[in-house]
């Protein structure tokens, strides 16, 4: 009798465990897809500020059909990786529908182009085309903090 009673309790616990597992799987299928499809937008201002006093930023905001400015900016960062690293440049690229992932600050709303953003988070230069890229190193090299960085740098790019 004791054995039968123990067996029935174990059987009940196994059934309960099985039911809990089924319920967990069912809820997972309902809840997790809903959670993953909900999109949280990134504050572009906060993202830019996260690099304050650590990195200068080149921000590209472009529509997908502006291939010239997109390709020139991408190539600029690929070709000049050493020079850009020397100047602590971070490339933020927002192209096409990527804009929907961000909360865009008013200063960039409904605008396209390339911005140079300083250590302080302020815009230092702006261009609607890739012309800024030709002058960006010269612009940075005239900044007071950059001049002190250059005096301290031992590694030089070719």
Buried (B, 14 or more C-beta within 10 A) or exposed (E): EEEEEEEEEEEEEEEEEEEEEEEEEEEEEEEEEEEEEEEEEEEBBEBBEEBBEEBBBBBBBBEEEBEEBBEBBBEBBEEBEEBBEBBBBBBBBBBEEEBEEBEBEEEBEEEBBBBBBBBEBEBBBBBEEBEBBEEBBEBBEEBEBBEEBEEEEEEEEE
